[in-house]
Amino acid sequence: ININNDEQKRIQLQLQLKDLNNEIDNLLVNSKTNTEYEMFKKEKSERDEQIRKM
């Protein structure tokens, strides 16, 4: 019975770890997307400013 409990606990922990890894991957993707968007906005703002100066 004890071995069975350990196995169930191991499986449960594996699933939790997998979920956490997926969550981390999603956060990394979101962070990269946000960074790219911020850079895009900055570059656009700089281009708009250059156009205004013309």
N, CA, C and O atoms as CSV, one atom per row, in Angstrom:
chain,resi,resn,atom,element,x,y,z
A,1,ILE,N,N,0.846,-1.201,0.000
A,1,ILE,CA,C,0.000,0.000,0.000
A,1,ILE,C,C,0.880,1.248,0.000
A,1,ILE,O,O,0.579,2.213,-0.702
A,2,ASN,N,N,1.926,1.241,0.752
A,2,ASN,CA,C,2.814,2.397,0.838
A,2,ASN,C,C,3.475,2.689,-0.503
A,2,ASN,O,O,3.614,3.847,-0.896
A,3,ILE,N,N,3.877,1.644,-1.195
A,3,ILE,CA,C,4.499,1.817,-2.513
A,3,ILE,C,C,3.498,2.454,-3.477
A,3,ILE,O,O,3.856,3.335,-4.259
A,4,ASN,N,N,2.269,2.014,-3.418
A,4,ASN,CA,C,1.231,2.564,-4.284
A,4,ASN,C,C,1.037,4.057,-4.011
A,4,ASN,O,O,0.902,4.845,-4.947
A,5,ASN,N,N,1.023,4.445,-2.742
A,5,ASN,CA,C,0.882,5.857,-2.378
A,5,ASN,C,C,2.055,6.671,-2.911
A,5,ASN,O,O,1.869,7.775,-3.424
A,6,ASP,N,N,3.243,6.135,-2.790
A,6,ASP,CA,C,4.427,6.832,-3.295
A,6,ASP,C,C,4.337,7.025,-4.808
A,6,ASP,O,O,4.694,8.079,-5.333
A,7,GLU,N,N,3.862,6.008,-5.487
A,7,GLU,CA,C,3.731,6.095,-6.943
A,7,GLU,C,C,2.682,7.141,-7.325
A,7,GLU,O,O,2.884,7.924,-8.252
A,8,GLN,N,N,1.579,7.145,-6.613
A,8,GLN,CA,C,0.541,8.149,-6.891
A,8,GLN,C,C,1.079,9.559,-6.636
A,8,GLN,O,O,0.824,10.483,-7.408
A,9,LYS,N,N,1.815,9.704,-5.557
A,9,LYS,CA,C,2.393,11.015,-5.228
A,9,LYS,C,C,3.386,11.438,-6.312
A,9,LYS,O,O,3.413,12.601,-6.713
A,10,ARG,N,N,4.190,10.504,-6.778
A,10,ARG,CA,C,5.173,10.802,-7.821
A,10,ARG,C,C,4.473,11.256,-9.102
A,10,ARG,O,O,4.881,12.232,-9.731
A,11,ILE,N,N,3.424,10.539,-9.476
A,11,ILE,CA,C,2.673,10.896,-10.687
A,11,ILE,C,C,2.044,12.285,-10.523
A,11,ILE,O,O,2.075,13.102,-11.443
A,12,GLN,N,N,1.482,12.534,-9.355
A,12,GLN,CA,C,0.868,13.840,-9.093
A,12,GLN,C,C,1.916,14.955,-9.187
A,12,GLN,O,O,1.661,16.005,-9.776
A,13,LEU,N,N,3.074,14.722,-8.613
A,13,LEU,CA,C,4.139,15.728,-8.666
A,13,LEU,C,C,4.637,15.940,-10.091
A,13,LEU,O,O,4.934,17.067,-10.486
A,14,GLN,N,N,4.727,14.869,-10.854
A,14,GLN,CA,C,5.135,14.995,-12.262
A,14,GLN,C,C,4.156,15.861,-13.040
A,14,GLN,O,O,4.559,16.706,-13.840
A,15,LEU,N,N,2.872,15.646,-12.802
A,15,LEU,CA,C,1.848,16.435,-13.495
A,15,LEU,C,C,1.918,17.903,-13.080
A,15,LEU,O,O,1.783,18.798,-13.914
A,16,GLN,N,N,2.129,18.142,-11.796
A,16,GLN,CA,C,2.254,19.524,-11.327
A,16,GLN,C,C,3.479,20.191,-11.943
A,16,GLN,O,O,3.429,21.356,-12.337
A,17,LEU,N,N,4.563,19.454,-12.022
A,17,LEU,CA,C,5.783,19.996,-12.614
A,17,LEU,C,C,5.570,20.314,-14.090
A,17,LEU,O,O,6.026,21.346,-14.583
A,18,LYS,N,N,4.883,19.433,-14.779
A,18,LYS,CA,C,4.586,19.671,-16.195
A,18,LYS,C,C,3.736,20.935,-16.361
A,18,LYS,O,O,3.995,21.754,-17.242
A,19,ASP,N,N,2.727,21.082,-15.512
A,19,ASP,CA,C,1.884,22.282,-15.559
A,19,ASP,C,C,2.705,23.544,-15.293
A,19,ASP,O,O,2.535,24.556,-15.973
A,20,LEU,N,N,3.582,23.480,-14.315
A,20,LEU,CA,C,4.424,24.641,-14.004
A,20,LEU,C,C,5.356,24.971,-15.162
A,20,LEU,O,O,5.566,26.141,-15.483
A,21,ASN,N,N,5.909,23.950,-15.780
A,21,ASN,CA,C,6.784,24.183,-16.935
A,21,ASN,C,C,6.015,24.832,-18.082
A,21,ASN,O,O,6.532,25.729,-18.749
A,22,ASN,N,N,4.794,24.385,-18.309
A,22,ASN,CA,C,3.953,25.001,-19.343
A,22,ASN,C,C,3.660,26.457,-19.011
A,22,ASN,O,O,3.687,27.323,-19.885
A,23,GLU,N,N,3.383,26.716,-17.746
A,23,GLU,CA,C,3.096,28.087,-17.325
A,23,GLU,C,C,4.321,28.985,-17.521
A,23,GLU,O,O,4.199,30.122,-17.976
A,24,ILE,N,N,5.485,28.469,-17.178
A,24,ILE,CA,C,6.729,29.227,-17.378
A,24,ILE,C,C,6.952,29.500,-18.856
A,24,ILE,O,O,7.313,30.615,-19.232
A,25,ASP,N,N,6.742,28.496,-19.698
A,25,ASP,CA,C,6.890,28.691,-21.148
A,25,ASP,C,C,5.953,29.786,-21.646
A,25,ASP,O,O,6.352,30.633,-22.445
A,26,ASN,N,N,4.718,29.770,-21.177
A,26,ASN,CA,C,3.751,30.792,-21.590
A,26,ASN,C,C,4.180,32.179,-21.133
A,26,ASN,O,O,4.048,33.151,-21.877
A,27,LEU,N,N,4.690,32.271,-19.916
A,27,LEU,CA,C,5.160,33.566,-19.417
A,27,LEU,C,C,6.340,34.077,-20.235
A,27,LEU,O,O,6.433,35.273,-20.513
A,28,LEU,N,N,7.230,33.186,-20.617
A,28,LEU,CA,C,8.379,33.593,-21.433
A,28,LEU,C,C,7.931,34.093,-22.802
A,28,LEU,O,O,8.448,35.091,-23.305
A,29,VAL,N,N,6.975,33.399,-23.396
A,29,VAL,CA,C,6.449,33.828,-24.698
A,29,VAL,C,C,5.787,35.198,-24.562
A,29,VAL,O,O,6.004,36.079,-25.394
A,30,ASN,N,N,4.984,35.377,-23.520
A,30,ASN,CA,C,4.321,36.669,-23.309
A,30,ASN,C,C,5.331,37.779,-23.083
A,30,ASN,O,O,5.172,38.886,-23.597
A,31,SER,N,N,6.357,37.486,-22.323
A,31,SER,CA,C,7.391,38.483,-22.055
A,31,SER,C,C,8.094,38.891,-23.342
A,31,SER,O,O,8.334,40.076,-23.574
A,32,LYS,N,N,8.423,37.918,-24.173
A,32,LYS,CA,C,9.082,38.202,-25.452
A,32,LYS,C,C,8.170,39.038,-26.346
A,32,LYS,O,O,8.619,39.991,-26.983
A,33,THR,N,N,6.897,38.679,-26.388
A,33,THR,CA,C,5.933,39.426,-27.197
A,33,THR,C,C,5.820,40.864,-26.702
A,33,THR,O,O,5.808,41.797,-27.505
A,34,ASN,N,N,5.739,41.047,-25.391
A,34,ASN,CA,C,5.630,42.395,-24.830
A,34,ASN,C,C,6.871,43.219,-25.132
A,34,ASN,O,O,6.770,44.402,-25.456
A,35,THR,N,N,8.033,42.604,-25.027
A,35,THR,CA,C,9.281,43.308,-25.315
A,35,THR,C,C,9.329,43.731,-26.776
A,35,THR,O,O,9.699,44.863,-27.086
A,36,GLU,N,N,8.958,42.834,-27.666
A,36,GLU,CA,C,8.946,43.166,-29.095
A,36,GLU,C,C,7.956,44.292,-29.377
A,36,GLU,O,O,8.240,45.179,-30.182
A,37,TYR,N,N,6.813,44.264,-28.730
A,37,TYR,CA,C,5.812,45.306,-28.948
A,37,TYR,C,C,6.319,46.660,-28.438
A,37,TYR,O,O,6.138,47.685,-29.095
A,38,GLU,N,N,6.951,46.652,-27.269
A,38,GLU,CA,C,7.498,47.903,-26.732
A,38,GLU,C,C,8.567,48.471,-27.661
A,38,GLU,O,O,8.629,49.682,-27.875
A,39,MET,N,N,9.401,47.605,-28.208
A,39,MET,CA,C,10.425,48.068,-29.149
A,39,MET,C,C,9.778,48.625,-30.412
A,39,MET,O,O,10.217,49.645,-30.943
A,40,PHE,N,N,8.747,47.960,-30.887
A,40,PHE,CA,C,8.025,48.440,-32.066
A,40,PHE,C,C,7.443,49.835,-31.802
A,40,PHE,O,O,7.565,50.731,-32.637
A,41,LYS,N,N,6.810,50.012,-30.633
A,41,LYS,CA,C,6.222,51.317,-30.309
A,41,LYS,C,C,7.300,52.400,-30.240
A,41,LYS,O,O,7.096,53.518,-30.712
A,42,LYS,N,N,8.440,52.063,-29.650
A,42,LYS,CA,C,9.535,53.032,-29.538
A,42,LYS,C,C,10.049,53.423,-30.921
A,42,LYS,O,O,10.232,54.607,-31.204
A,43,GLU,N,N,10.280,52.443,-31.775
A,43,GLU,CA,C,10.765,52.725,-33.127
A,43,GLU,C,C,9.743,53.538,-33.915
A,43,GLU,O,O,10.107,54.456,-34.650
A,44,LYS,N,N,8.477,53.201,-33.762
A,44,LYS,CA,C,7.429,53.950,-34.464
A,44,LYS,C,C,7.404,55.394,-33.983
A,44,LYS,O,O,7.283,56.320,-34.785
A,45,SER,N,N,7.518,55.577,-32.699
A,45,SER,CA,C,7.531,56.924,-32.139
A,45,SER,C,C,8.715,57.728,-32.683
A,45,SER,O,O,8.571,58.903,-33.020
A,46,GLU,N,N,9.876,57.089,-32.765
A,46,GLU,CA,C,11.063,57.763,-33.304
A,46,GLU,C,C,10.868,58.114,-34.779
A,46,GLU,O,O,11.246,59.203,-35.211
A,47,ARG,N,N,10.285,57.207,-35.546
A,47,ARG,CA,C,10.019,57.492,-36.969
A,47,ARG,C,C,9.022,58.637,-37.117
A,47,ARG,O,O,9.201,59.530,-37.945
A,48,ASP,N,N,7.974,58.597,-36.306
A,48,ASP,CA,C,6.971,59.667,-36.358
A,48,ASP,C,C,7.607,61.014,-36.030
A,48,ASP,O,O,7.288,62.028,-36.651
A,49,GLU,N,N,8.496,61.017,-35.062
A,49,GLU,CA,C,9.179,62.259,-34.682
A,49,GLU,C,C,10.054,62.763,-35.834
A,49,GLU,O,O,10.088,63.963,-36.106
A,50,GLN,N,N,10.751,61.864,-36.501
A,50,GLN,CA,C,11.584,62.262,-37.640
A,50,GLN,C,C,10.726,62.830,-38.763
A,50,GLN,O,O,11.108,63.806,-39.408
A,51,ILE,N,N,9.580,62.228,-38.994
A,51,ILE,CA,C,8.677,62.707,-40.048
A,51,ILE,C,C,8.172,64.109,-39.699
A,51,ILE,O,O,8.079,64.970,-40.574
A,52,ARG,N,N,7.850,64.339,-38.434
A,52,ARG,CA,C,7.379,65.661,-38.015
A,52,ARG,C,C,8.442,66.728,-38.238
A,52,ARG,O,O,8.121,67.875,-38.550
A,53,LYS,N,N,9.704,66.352,-38.079
A,53,LYS,CA,C,10.802,67.317,-38.220
A,53,LYS,C,C,11.059,67.689,-39.670
A,53,LYS,O,O,11.722,68.690,-39.943
A,54,MET,N,N,10.549,66.904,-40.598
A,54,MET,CA,C,10.798,67.176,-42.022
A,54,MET,C,C,10.035,68.405,-42.488
A,54,MET,O,O,10.126,68.781,-43.657
